[in-house]
């Protein structure tokens, strides 16, 4: 950042940047910036930038040159490595020679993370989704690939069964097939999108692979039953 400030260690790999224009919590994965002024300047060393911007259904890639500007919630800059800037609220980005200027209201939060479209979208979800509720047991795990999988709701049914609803989102430019591994048998499953619904076979082991092509904003309905194992 092109700002004066002090960097202090908080232990366990976490540091704090304290400046007049901006303060930040810094870790190995990235930084959370709190704007004290309306503008923050960052050095990029890039003069011709390939970037991805999140539109309603998917990321769109194009080239940015000095003088280019845009307003977005998610911006991924692709140089020798990919770096993404994410905010719950829109910010304006202005590309300059070897630098980037971000304009946002005072008090805004900006998340700067190392990684491309996949990491950027997951960072946005963490920033805007209110996580609530607790489960008495671990439902299982997910290997999401290029997609993001969220548990939306669970509704208990009779005879020890329940309906588990998942959101499967993939705004990246890559097709995906996330693998869901539940600790509960899946009797049947249905994947729905704006194109309609597709029935997917269940699995006694609780393993399910969900098709998630680029631009997929899908809803997966699972009929699960009480596990016979712990």
N, C-alpha and C positions, 0 to 999 in steps of 0.2 A: 504494500500500500504506500502511496505517496503522501504519507502523513507522519508527523512526529508523534512518538509515543514511547512507552516503556513496556517491556515484556517481562513478566514475572512468572516464576514456576509455582504451580499449585500442587505439584506432586502427581504421581501415577500417570505421567505423560500428558498432563493437562497444564496449559499455560494461559495467562490472561494478558491481553494487549489493552493498555489503557492510554487513550489519546484524547485530544481536544475535540476532534471531528468524529471519531468513532472508537468504540470499545469492542473487544471481541474475546470469546473463549476459543482457544486454539488447541486442537488435538492432532494426532497423526493422520486422522481421516479427513480433517478439514477444519473449518472455523465457523462460528456463529457470530455475525456482526450486528451490533446495535448502533444505529446511526444517531449521532448527536447533531449533525448538520444535514442539509438536504442533498449534499453531494459527497461521494467517496470516489477517489481516484485509485486505480490499480495499474501496476506495470505488468504488461504481458510479454513484451519483447516481440510481438507479432505485428506485421504490417499488412498482412493479407490473411484473413481469418476464415476458416471453414467453421460454420456454426450450425447448431440445431436449435429450433425454437418449438416449444410445445403448443400446438393448436388444439382445438376441441377433441379430436379423435386420435391424433398421432403427431409425432415430431416431423418437422419439415426441415430439410437441410439446404443451405445456400451459402454463398460466399459474401463476407462482409469486408468492406474496404474503408480506409480512413474517411470520415464524414458520414458513414452509414449510422443510422439510429433506428431503434425499435423499442416497443413497449411490450413486455411479456411478464410471466410469472417464473418461467424456466428458460435459461439460456445455457447451452453447452458449447464451449469453445474447444476446438480440436486443433491442437498444435502437436508437439512431440508427444505429449500426453493430453488426455481430456480433462478439463476442469469445468464444473457446472456451478451456476449461480441460481439459487432458488429462493423464492419468497412467497408467503401466503398471499401477499398483495402485489399488484402489478408494479413494476419499476421500469424506468427508461434507461436504456443502455446506449452510449455514444462511443463509437469506435474512433480512436485516434492513432497516430503513428506510435506503435509500440506500447500503447496504453488503452485503458478502458475507463470511462466515466459512468458511474451509476447515479441516477437521480431518483430519490424516493423521499417521502415525508419523514421528518424527524421522528425517532422512536421506532422506525421500521426495522424488522429483522431480515437479515440476508444470510442465507446458508451457502457457504462456499465449500464444495466437496470435490475430492479427486475422483473422477469417473465420468462416464458418458451418460447416454440417455437412460439406461436402466437405473443407475444409481441416482440420477437426478429426479426421476419420477417417484422413486421410493422415498426420497427425501421430502418431496412435496406432500406425499400422502401422510408422512409422519408429522408434517407441519400443520395440516388442515383437518385431519381426522381426529375426533375426540374418542379416545379409547376408554371403554368402560366395561364393567362386568367381570366376573371371575368364574372360572370353571373349577369344579371339585377334582377334576383329573385332566391330564394332558390329552388333548384331542389327537395329537400326532405331530407330523412335520410336513414341510413342503419343500420341494426342489423347484423353484419358480422359473429358472432360466431367464428369458427376456421379459416375462410377465410378472405381475404382482397379484397375489392371492390374498383376499381379506375374508375373514369370517363375518358374515352380515347378521345372521340371527339363528337361533336354535329354538325349536318348539317341540315339546314333549308330546308324544302320542300314546295311545293305549298299547297294551301288550309289550311294554318295554322297548318301543320304537320311538324315533324322533326324526324330525325334518331339520337338516342342517343346510343352510343357504350360504353360498360363497360368491363373492364377486371376483371375477377373473379379468384383469385389465392389462392390455398390452398396446401402449401407444408408440412403441419403438418401431423401427423399420425392419425388424426381424421376426419371422414366424416362430412361435414357441409351442411347447407342449408340456406345461408344468405337471409334475408328478406329485400327487397328494397321497401321503401315507398316514392313514388314520389308525388309531388303536381300537377302532370299532368296525365290525363288518358292515359293508355297504350292500344293502339289498338291491337298490337300483339308483340310477342317476339320470339327470336330464340337464343338458346344457342349452341355454336359451340366449338368443341375441335378437337384434332387430330383424334378422332374416328368418326367424322362427326357432323351433326347438329341435334338438337332436338327442335321442335316447342313447345312453352309454351303458354297457353292461356293468353290473355291480361286481363286487369281489369280496369273498369271505375274509380275505386277509386285510381288507381295508385299503387296498392300493388302487388308485384311480389316475389315469392320464387324461387330461383335458385339452382338447385342441384350442389353441389361442393364437390365431394368425395375427399379423400386423394390423393394428386398428381395432382389435377385438375389445369390446366392452360387453362382457358376457355375464350371465347369471347362472350359477350351477346349483341345482336342487338335489340333495342327497337324502335318501331314506336310509337311516342307520338304525341298528338295534343294539341292545345291551351286549357287551362283549362277554364271551364265555371265559376269557382269560383276563388277568389283572391289567 
